Amino acid sequence: MHHRPHDSSIVAALLAACALAAAACTDNETATTAPELGRRAAAPAPSPLATVDAFGPSVTLWPFTGDDFGRTPKDPVNLIFAGQADARALRAAFLMLDGDRTAFGLPPVPPFNCTWSDNPNGDVQTAYSEPGGWMGSAIQIACGPYGPIRFHVRFFETGQGVVLGGAHFELLVPGTTTHQVLSWEIAKQLVIVDMMRTGLLDPSAPKMPSPVIHPAPWRGIPAVIYNGLPPELIGLLTTFGAPAPPVADSAPIITDGSAMIFNVAGSVDGQPGVFRNDFTITFGQLVPKPFCASGPYDYLYVAGPVSLREQVVLTPSGNLMAQFHALGHLDLTPFNPITMTPVGEPYRALVQEHHRAMLTDRQNGASSFQLQIEIPPTGPFRGRLVMHLDVGPHGATSHSLDITCTP
């Protein structure tokens, strides 16, 4: 039986379509396999690198994060923690804060009164510094619920007394598990406020901005998402330099191009325990076919539940281990995005994702596995996608992307 989206869901469907358009335009015509790096070898250094002063010693870093060891920069590094910086202590300090930021002029309403929690559901990303080399996002935290909007920070422990961070303010695209970044700068400003609230900064020299280390602005928000945002959210974004809607193609994601460098002069211990969270996201969106597409108008209406399970463990000795698992059995209906009508019989798909991370005094590692299989996998333009990403411990790196399509 065919299912047509209700008229009221068409705008939301377009949001999902634009948010996933980049994935649909990658490796979508023929089977491709990216070269895999040896698991016991380290990927080469990325380029360009930037060197910044960190209250005395200098830090050399790739000013981006990514998921393929430097081939494709994803997010800017907009936070640098120096001095007595430790990623586990930073996590503990943020998780201890309440949501009252009124002393810093922020209103006691969402999203400004959010509280921080562990966030292992964020994509595993990598960063690079010298002499430490490649490192994974072993610790991720979020301020606010999974949706509709939240702040998200990834911490990267260099092992050299410096922690790198990437912070962004993001929107959950309705009916999907996809988050669209709205602003780098708003998230950085919230982290600045909360670092001041932790009491961990050196009072004589608490923080300073780096020189410009990445392009400003960086990346964009698809027009169909940006133009449909609520007026209050648009007002917040324009305050930080985003354009007033409507925009024709995309709106720039605002950043000033610099990272805030924090001079950390204290530390707190995390509370040992186990954090668990299980929840379900129900898909109901029109999306570009993410791989094995027959052309630019090959769309699917995707429906069905995806179960998400996350767990973070902090042991009494301070070892942190995180896991995230997503599993979904989805119904896919080929759709014409112009006429908004089905153009084929429904079929099934299996999607699975698993993240793992570990951070101890001696070990720092993170890994990700993604599997997407169309069922049955045989037939015109059917196939499967398998992705692996591993970083650490001891500098080992591995990345592979395998997409198999039938003609």
N, C-alpha and C positions, 0 to 999 in steps of 0.2 A: 504494500500500500504506500502510495506517495504521500509525503507530508510537505505542505507548502508553508513557509514562515508567515505568521500573521503580519498584517501591515505595520502594526506597532513595533514589531521586532526588526524591521528592515534597517533602520538606522543603526541599531546595535549590531546587526549582521555586517554592515559596511565597516563598522569600527573594527571588528575582528578581521575582516578581509584586508584592510590596510595594515593592521598591526602585523599580519603574517605575510604580507606581500614579499618581503625580502626573502623569506624562506622559500616561497614559491618560485622565485626566480633563480634559485641556486640548484644546479645539478638536476634539472627537471626534465631533460630530454633524453639523456642516455645514461647508462650505468657509469658511475665514476667511483674511483677509489683514491682517496688522498694518500700520499706516502706516509707510512707509519714510522715514527722515530723509535729507535731501539729502547727497550724498557730500561736497560742498564746505562744508557748514555744520556747526556744532557743536551737539550736543544741549544742551538747557538744563541748568542746574545741578539736581542732585537735592536732595531734602529728606528728613530734616533734615541739617544740617551740624553738625559739632562742632569746636571750637577747643581745642587742647591746647598746653601749653608743651613745647617740645622743647629743653631745656637752653639757654634764652635766647630765641631766636625762637619765635614761635607757628606752629602748623600748623593750617590749616582744612581739614577733609576730610569726605567722606561716610564714615561708619564701616562701610561694607559694600562688597562687590564684587557684580558682577552680569553679565548678558549682554544687557540691553535698555536700557541707559542710564538706570537709576534707577527704572524702573517696578516691578521686582521685585527686592528685595534678596536675595542668595544667601548669601554667607559673610560673617562679620564680619572687619573689619580688626583683627587682634590683634597686629600688629608694626609699629613705626615706627622707622626708622633715620634718625638725624640726625647732625649734625657733618660728617664727611668721607664721608658715605654715597654709594655708587655701586653700582647694581645689578650691574654686571659684576664689580666687585671683590668684592662679597658672594658671588656665585656662585663665583668663583675660590677664595675663602677656605673655603667649605664643601666644595668638591670636593677640597681638599687634606687634609681631616681624615681620620684613620683611625676605626675603629669602637670604640676603647677608651675608654669613659666610666666606667671603674671608679673613677677618682679622684673622681668626683662621686657615687659611691654607686650607680651603675646596674650591674646584673649583666651579665656578658659573654655574653649569650644574646639571640636574636632576640626582639623587634625592637630591643632597646636597643644592640646592637653593629652596627647597620646603618651603611653608608657612603652618602654623597650622590652622586647622578649627575643628569645632565640629564633632564628629564621633559617633552618637548614634547607627549606624548600627553594631558596634562591639558586640559580644556576651556578655551578662551580666555575670559577674563573681563576686566571693566573696573573701574577705580576712578576716583575723582574727588578733586581737591584744588584749592585756590585759592592763587595765581593760575594754576596750571598747567593746570587743566581736566581733561578726560577722558584716560585713558591705558590701554593694554592690558597684559596679563600677558606681556610679551615674554620674560621669563625665568621658567622653572619648574624646580624641582629636586625630587627625591624621595629619601628615605632608606629603602632596602629595595627588594625586587623588585616587579614589577607586582602580584603577589598572593602570599600571601593578605592580608597587612596591610602597610601602609607609612605613612610620614610624607610629606606633600606640602606644598610651599610655593610660592606665587606671589609674585613681586616686581613692583612697579609703580614705575617710575622717573618721578618728578614733573618732573625737570629743574630743580628749585629747591633742590637740595642735600638733599632728603629722599627716602627710598624707603619706600613703604608695602608691607606684606606681609600675606598671609593664610595661616595654617598650620593643617593639620588632620591627624588620625590617622584612617585609613580602612581599610575592608574591601572586598576584591574579592568581589562576589556570585558564587558559583560558577557556571561555565558561561555567563558574560556578560562584557561589557566595562564593566559598571557598578560604580563604587566608592561605597560607603555610608559617609558620615562617621560616626565613632564618638565623637570628642572634639576640641574646639578647644583645651581647656586642656592636655591631655597633649602635644599637638604644640607648643604655645607653650613649655612647660617644656623640651622637648628643644632647641628653638632657643636658649633662654636658655643652657643648658649649652654648646651648640656655639659660640655667640658668645663666651662666656668662653674657650673653647678656642682660638679664632682668634688671640687676643692683640691684636685690633683695638680693644678698648674703652678709653676714657679711664680710667686707673686712679683718678683723683681723683673722678670722677663717672661710673661706667660705665653705669648703667641706672636707670630708675624706671618704675613703672606710671602709666598715665594715669588720670584719673577714669573713671567708668563712662560709656561712649560708645555701647554697644549693649545690647539686652535680654539678660538672663541668667536662665535658659538660652536658647539660640537653636536653633530647629528641633528635630526629634525623630528617633528611630530606630524604625522600625516594629516592633511587638511580636513579629511572627513572626521577625524577624531577631535582635532583642535577646534574646529568650527562648531562642534556639538557640545563642547564643555559647558557646564553651568556658569552663569554670569559671575558668581562669587569666585569661582576657581579661575576664570579668565582674569578677573580683577587682580587676584594675587599674582598670577604669572606676569601680567603687564607691569605690575609694580617693580618687577625685577628685570624689565627690559624686553619682554616678549611683545610681539606686535598685536594690535587689536584685530579681532576677526572681522570679516572673513579673510582667510588666506587662500591663495589659488592652488598651491601645491603642497607646501608643508610650512610649519612654523619652526624657527630655530629653537633648539634647546639651549637655554641661556647658561653661560659660564663666563667668568672673567678671565679664564685661561690660567689661573694660578691655583696652587694648593695652599691651604692654611697649615702652617707648621706650629705644632704645640710643643712647649717645653714642659714635659711631664716631670714633676718633682715628688711624686708620691705613688703609692700603690695600695690596692685593697685586694683581699682574698675573696674568691668566689665561694658561695655556699654550696658544699657538696650535695649532690642529689641527682634526680632523674627528671627531665622535662619531657613529657609526651603530649602529642596532639594528633588526633585522627579527625579528618573531615572529608566531605565529598563536594566536588564541584560538578554541576550538571551542565554539560555542553548543550548548546542549542543555537548554533551559529552557521552562517554561510561563510566559507573560507576558501581561498585559493588552494588548489590541490598542492600539498607541501612538497611532493616529489613525484617523479614519473608522470608529469603532466603532458597532455597532448598539445597544449598551446596556452596562450595567455588568458583565455576565457574558460579554462578547465577548472570549474569550481565544484565544491562539495557542500551539501548541508550536513553538518556533523551534529549528532545527537547522542546523548547517553551520559552515564555517570563516570567520573574518574575519582577513585579513592586515593587519598593522600595520607600518608602516615609519617610522622617525624619524631625523632628522639634525640636528645642531647644528654650526655652523662658527664658529670664532673666528679671525679673521684676525690677522696680525702687528701690524696697526695698531689692534687692539682692537675691530673691528666684529663684532657677533654676529648670526648669522642662523640661524633654526630653522625646521624643517618637520616636519609629521607627516601621514601619509596612512593611511587605513583603507579597505579594500575587502572586501566580502563578498557572496557569492551564497548566499542562505539558503532553506531549505525551511520553509514555514509550513503547519501543520495546524490548522484550527479545532478548539477543544477546549472541552468543558464542564468548568469548574473544580470543580463539585460532584461529578459522577459520575466525573471523571477519564477520560472517554472522548472519542474524536474525534467531531465532529458535521459534518464536511464533508471534501471532497476536498483533498489537499495542493496548494499552488501555490507560486510562487517570489517572491522579493523581491531587489532590489538595494539595498545600503546603501553609502554612500560618505561619507567625512569628510576634510576637509583643513584643517590649521592652518598659518599662516605668521606669523613674527614677526621683527622686526628692531630692533636697538638699537645706535646709534652715538653719537658725540659730538653729531651734529646731527639724527638721525632716531630716532623711537620709534614703532613701529607694530605692530599685530597684527590678524589676520583669521581668520575661520573660515567654512567652507562645509559644510553637511550636506545630503545627498540620500537620501531613502528612497522607493523606488518598488515598489509591488506589481505583479507580473507574472502575467497581463495587468492593466493598470490600469483596465480597464472591467469592470463587474459590480457587483452590490449591495455597497455599503460598501467598495469598493476605491478606491485613490487614491494620492497622492504627497505628500511633504513636502519643501519646500526652505527652507533657512534660510541667511541671510548675516549676518555681523557684521564690521564694519570699524571700527577706531579708529586715528587718526593716519595719517601724520604731520601736523604743524601743526594739530592739534586737530580734524581732519575726523572725522566719525562717520557711520555708516550701519548700520541694522539692519532686516531684513525677515524675516517668517515667512509662508510661503504654503503652505496646506494645501488641496488640491483633492480632493474626494470625489464619487463617483457615487452617486446615490440608490438 
